[in-house]
Amino acid sequence: MGETPWGVVQASWAAAAACLGMAAWLVGGDHFGARRARLVLAGGGAVAAGGLVTAGGVVTAGGMAAAAPPAWPDLAQELRRLRARWRPEWWAAVAGALLGLLGGSLLPVVAGAAGVPLLRRTRLAGAARRARDRQGDAVIALCAVLASEVRAGRQPGHALLSAARESGGLGGGRAAVLAAARFGGDVPAALATAARQPGADGLLGLAACWRVAMDQGAGLAAGLDRLQAALRAERDQRADLRAQLAGARSTAVLLAGLPGLGLALGSALGADPLRVLLHTGAGLGCLLVGGLLEAAGVWWALRIVRAAESV
């Protein structure tokens, strides 16, 4: 048995890439012509003499349908929809498939597939952090509106009902808290339960202010003002800390991108680094050691950032 010609290998990888692209297009949704055909079948088509139907950019003649070229707004909407469905972590698999095609090896494909769950975890962690920040801002807005309602002379229970309608600070505990406020229940306990949501820690302070105001007759508006100021100061401190740690995050991203830059420079100089790394024993050893050192460096940099943020 002789070796498989390099041209056959490249053709096989090209066919695989074409199949992946077609699958992504089919998963993305219906084509423009099918969508426009549904508009015609739903009504609004005008039948002219000779069997010519023109409606919504779809022209039929003699029983055959032909879709007009898509307009730019439709194309932009389709691209946005595909981008929403195509998660960023899948680009790791695409990059691995491309490197595997160029290098004639399955190792980049396996590495790209292994990077998908890692990038997905990173994306979900970022989304959870942004959700916590939004919930914290909503709690601050709730305290501000509630303080203004109480200061205007409304009873605390009615003021809480009005403030909850104007802000989403209660989150998923909104029904329980409003039920307690409307029917004379334990509002501080309901607020403490709602504070278990990510980013809703400020509701514990609101529960304490409510309990003190109800038990000792202290001014609820004054307590809410102090709570609001404390929550704003804490939020500003976190934002300032993240701004200071942006340099460390940039360093981690730069470390992650240096191997790709090295491969690009080597290819530009004609050294063929992919063949050396993927098809020689010394190259595979360098690839393994370099990958481990790269992963350790990125992990250490991100660990330092997370430790600083948790202080």
C-alpha positions as CSV (number, residue, x, y, z in Angstrom):
1,M,0.0,0.0,0.0
2,G,1.5,3.4,-1.0
3,E,1.0,6.7,0.7
4,T,-2.1,8.7,-0.1
5,P,-1.2,11.5,-2.5
6,W,-1.2,14.9,-1.0
7,G,-3.6,16.2,-3.6
8,V,-6.2,13.5,-2.5
9,V,-5.8,14.6,1.1
10,Q,-6.4,18.2,0.2
11,A,-9.4,17.4,-1.9
12,S,-10.9,15.3,1.0
13,W,-10.4,18.2,3.5
14,A,-11.9,20.6,1.0
15,A,-15.0,18.4,0.6
16,A,-15.3,18.2,4.4
17,A,-15.1,21.9,4.7
18,A,-17.7,22.4,2.0
19,C,-20.0,19.9,3.8
20,L,-19.6,21.8,7.1
21,G,-20.4,25.1,5.3
22,M,-23.5,23.7,3.7
23,A,-24.6,22.2,7.1
24,A,-24.2,25.6,8.8
25,W,-26.2,27.3,6.0
26,L,-29.0,24.7,6.4
27,V,-29.0,25.1,10.2
28,G,-29.2,28.8,9.8
29,G,-32.7,28.7,8.5
30,D,-34.8,28.9,5.3
31,H,-33.6,30.6,2.2
32,F,-34.8,33.9,0.9
33,G,-36.8,32.4,-1.9
34,A,-38.7,30.0,0.4
35,R,-39.6,32.9,2.8
36,R,-40.8,35.1,-0.1
37,A,-42.8,32.2,-1.5
38,R,-44.6,31.8,1.8
39,L,-45.5,35.5,1.6
40,V,-47.0,34.9,-1.8
41,L,-48.9,31.8,-0.8
42,A,-50.3,33.7,2.3
43,G,-51.9,36.2,0.0
44,G,-51.0,39.3,-1.8
45,G,-50.0,37.9,-5.1
46,A,-51.3,39.5,-8.2
47,V,-52.2,37.2,-11.1
48,A,-51.7,38.7,-14.5
49,A,-52.5,37.3,-18.0
50,G,-50.3,34.5,-19.2
51,G,-49.8,33.0,-15.8
52,L,-47.3,35.7,-14.5
53,V,-47.5,36.3,-10.8
54,T,-45.5,39.1,-9.1
55,A,-45.6,39.7,-5.4
56,G,-43.0,40.3,-2.7
57,G,-40.1,40.0,-5.2
58,V,-41.2,36.5,-6.4
59,V,-42.0,36.0,-10.0
60,T,-43.7,32.9,-11.4
61,A,-44.2,32.1,-15.0
62,G,-45.7,29.0,-16.5
63,G,-45.9,27.3,-13.1
64,M,-42.2,27.8,-12.3
65,A,-41.1,30.0,-9.4
66,A,-38.0,32.1,-9.5
67,A,-36.9,34.1,-6.4
68,A,-35.6,37.7,-7.0
69,P,-32.2,38.6,-5.6
70,P,-32.6,39.5,-1.9
71,A,-32.6,43.1,-0.9
72,W,-29.9,44.5,1.3
73,P,-32.1,44.8,4.4
74,D,-33.1,41.2,4.1
75,L,-29.5,40.2,3.7
76,A,-28.5,42.2,6.7
77,Q,-31.3,40.6,8.8
78,E,-30.3,37.2,7.7
79,L,-26.6,37.8,8.6
80,R,-27.7,39.1,12.1
81,R,-29.8,36.0,12.6
82,L,-27.0,33.7,11.6
83,R,-24.6,35.5,13.9
84,A,-27.0,35.1,16.8
85,R,-27.3,31.4,16.1
86,W,-23.6,30.8,15.5
87,R,-22.0,31.1,18.9
88,P,-18.5,32.5,19.2
89,E,-17.1,29.3,20.6
90,W,-17.8,27.5,17.3
91,W,-15.1,29.6,15.6
92,A,-12.6,27.4,17.5
93,A,-13.8,24.4,15.6
94,V,-13.7,26.4,12.3
95,A,-10.2,27.5,13.0
96,G,-9.2,23.9,13.9
97,A,-10.7,22.6,10.7
98,L,-8.9,25.3,8.6
99,L,-5.5,24.5,10.2
100,G,-6.2,20.8,9.7
101,L,-6.9,21.5,6.0
102,L,-3.8,23.5,5.6
103,G,-1.6,21.1,7.6
104,G,-3.1,17.8,6.5
105,S,-3.5,16.6,10.1
106,L,-6.4,15.8,12.4
107,L,-4.7,17.3,15.5
108,P,-5.8,20.9,14.9
109,V,-9.4,19.6,14.3
110,V,-9.3,17.7,17.7
111,A,-7.8,20.8,19.4
112,G,-10.5,23.1,17.9
113,A,-13.2,20.7,19.1
114,A,-11.7,20.6,22.6
115,G,-11.7,24.4,22.7
116,V,-15.4,24.7,22.1
117,P,-16.6,23.8,25.6
118,L,-13.8,26.0,27.2
119,L,-14.9,29.0,25.1
120,R,-18.5,28.3,25.8
121,R,-17.8,28.3,29.6
122,T,-16.0,31.6,29.2
123,R,-18.9,33.1,27.3
124,L,-21.5,31.9,29.8
125,A,-19.3,33.3,32.7
126,G,-19.2,36.7,31.0
127,A,-23.0,36.6,30.4
128,A,-23.6,35.7,34.1
129,R,-21.3,38.6,35.2
130,R,-23.2,41.1,33.0
131,A,-26.5,39.7,34.4
132,R,-25.3,40.3,37.9
133,D,-24.3,43.8,37.1
134,R,-27.7,44.6,35.6
135,Q,-29.5,43.1,38.6
136,G,-27.3,45.2,40.9
137,D,-28.2,48.4,38.9
138,A,-31.8,47.5,39.1
139,V,-31.6,47.1,42.9
140,I,-30.1,50.6,43.1
141,A,-32.9,52.0,40.9
142,L,-35.5,50.3,43.1
143,C,-34.0,51.9,46.3
144,A,-34.0,55.3,44.6
145,V,-37.6,55.1,43.4
146,L,-38.8,53.6,46.7
147,A,-37.1,56.4,48.7
148,S,-38.8,59.1,46.5
149,E,-42.2,57.4,46.9
150,V,-41.9,57.3,50.7
151,R,-40.6,60.8,50.8
152,A,-43.7,61.9,48.8
153,G,-46.0,60.6,51.6
154,R,-47.0,57.2,50.4
155,Q,-47.2,54.2,52.8
156,P,-44.2,51.8,52.5
157,G,-46.3,49.0,51.2
158,H,-47.9,51.0,48.4
159,A,-44.6,52.7,47.7
160,L,-43.0,49.3,47.2
161,L,-45.7,48.2,44.8
162,S,-45.2,51.4,42.8
163,A,-41.4,51.1,42.8
164,A,-41.5,47.5,41.8
165,R,-43.5,48.4,38.7
166,E,-41.0,51.0,37.6
167,S,-37.8,48.9,38.1
168,G,-36.8,45.3,38.0
169,G,-34.8,45.2,41.2
170,L,-36.8,42.4,42.7
171,G,-36.1,40.0,39.8
172,G,-37.6,36.6,40.2
173,G,-38.7,37.3,43.8
174,R,-41.1,40.1,42.7
175,A,-44.3,38.1,43.1
176,A,-43.5,36.9,46.7
177,V,-42.3,40.4,47.8
178,L,-45.3,42.2,46.3
179,A,-47.7,39.6,47.8
180,A,-46.2,40.2,51.2
181,A,-46.4,44.0,50.8
182,R,-50.0,43.8,49.5
183,F,-51.5,41.4,52.1
184,G,-49.5,42.4,55.2
185,G,-46.9,39.6,55.1
186,D,-43.3,39.4,56.2
187,V,-41.8,41.8,53.7
188,P,-38.2,41.6,55.1
189,A,-38.2,37.8,54.9
190,A,-39.4,38.0,51.3
191,L,-36.7,40.5,50.5
192,A,-34.1,38.3,52.1
193,T,-35.2,35.4,50.0
194,A,-35.1,37.5,46.8
195,A,-31.6,38.6,47.7
196,R,-30.3,35.1,47.0
197,Q,-30.4,35.9,43.3
198,P,-27.1,36.7,41.7
199,G,-26.4,40.4,41.9
200,A,-29.4,41.1,44.3
201,D,-27.3,41.3,47.5
202,G,-28.5,44.9,48.0
203,L,-32.0,43.6,48.8
204,L,-30.6,42.4,52.2
205,G,-29.9,46.0,53.0
206,L,-33.4,47.0,51.9
207,A,-34.8,44.3,54.2
208,A,-32.8,45.6,57.1
209,C,-34.0,49.2,56.5
210,W,-37.6,48.0,56.2
211,R,-37.4,46.0,59.5
212,V,-35.8,48.9,61.4
213,A,-38.4,51.4,60.0
214,M,-41.3,49.1,60.9
215,D,-40.1,48.1,64.4
216,Q,-38.5,51.4,65.6
217,G,-40.3,54.0,63.5
218,A,-37.1,55.2,61.9
219,G,-37.2,57.1,58.7
220,L,-37.3,54.6,55.8
221,A,-36.4,57.2,53.2
222,A,-33.2,58.2,55.0
223,G,-32.1,54.6,55.4
224,L,-32.8,54.0,51.7
225,D,-30.7,57.0,50.7
226,R,-27.8,55.7,52.7
227,L,-28.2,52.2,51.3
228,Q,-28.4,53.6,47.7
229,A,-25.2,55.6,48.3
230,A,-23.4,52.6,49.6
231,L,-24.5,50.4,46.7
232,R,-23.4,53.0,44.2
233,A,-20.0,53.4,45.8
234,E,-19.5,49.6,45.7
235,R,-20.5,49.4,42.1
236,D,-18.1,52.3,41.2
237,Q,-15.3,50.5,43.1
238,R,-15.9,47.3,41.1
239,A,-15.9,49.2,37.8
240,D,-12.7,51.0,38.7
241,L,-11.0,47.7,39.7
242,R,-12.1,46.1,36.4
243,A,-10.6,49.1,34.5
244,Q,-7.3,48.6,36.4
245,L,-7.3,44.9,35.6
246,A,-7.9,45.5,31.9
247,G,-4.2,45.5,31.3
248,A,-3.8,42.0,32.9
249,R,-6.7,40.7,30.8
250,S,-5.1,42.1,27.6
251,T,-1.8,40.4,28.5
252,A,-3.6,37.0,28.8
253,V,-5.3,37.6,25.4
254,L,-1.9,38.5,23.9
255,L,-0.4,35.4,25.3
256,A,-3.2,33.3,23.7
257,G,-2.6,34.9,20.3
258,L,1.2,34.8,20.1
259,P,1.3,31.2,18.8
260,G,-0.9,32.1,15.9
261,L,1.2,35.1,15.1
262,G,4.3,32.9,15.1
263,L,2.7,30.5,12.7
264,A,1.7,33.3,10.4
265,L,5.2,34.8,10.4
266,G,6.8,31.4,9.8
267,S,4.5,30.8,6.9
268,A,5.2,34.2,5.4
269,L,9.0,33.4,5.6
270,G,8.4,30.1,3.8
271,A,9.4,27.9,6.7
272,D,6.2,25.8,6.5
273,P,5.7,25.6,10.3
274,L,2.6,23.5,10.1
275,R,4.4,20.6,8.4
276,V,7.2,20.7,10.9
277,L,4.8,20.8,13.9
278,L,2.3,18.2,12.7
279,H,4.5,15.8,10.8
280,T,7.8,15.5,12.6
281,G,8.6,14.0,16.0
282,A,10.5,17.1,17.2
283,G,7.7,19.4,16.0
284,L,5.1,17.3,17.8
285,G,7.2,17.5,21.0
286,C,7.6,21.2,20.7
287,L,3.8,21.5,20.0
288,L,3.0,19.5,23.2
289,V,5.4,21.4,25.5
290,G,4.4,24.8,24.0
291,G,0.7,24.1,24.3
292,L,1.1,23.1,28.0
293,L,3.2,26.2,28.7
294,E,0.7,28.4,26.9
295,A,-2.2,27.0,28.8
296,A,-0.4,27.4,32.1
297,G,0.5,31.0,31.4
298,V,-3.1,32.0,30.3
299,W,-4.6,30.1,33.3
300,W,-2.2,31.8,35.8
301,A,-2.9,35.3,34.4
302,L,-6.7,34.8,34.5
303,R,-6.3,33.3,38.0
304,I,-4.6,36.5,39.2
305,V,-7.4,38.6,37.6
306,R,-10.1,36.6,39.3
307,A,-8.4,36.7,42.7
308,A,-8.1,40.5,42.4
309,E,-11.8,40.8,41.5
310,S,-12.9,38.7,44.4
311,V,-11.2,40.8,47.0
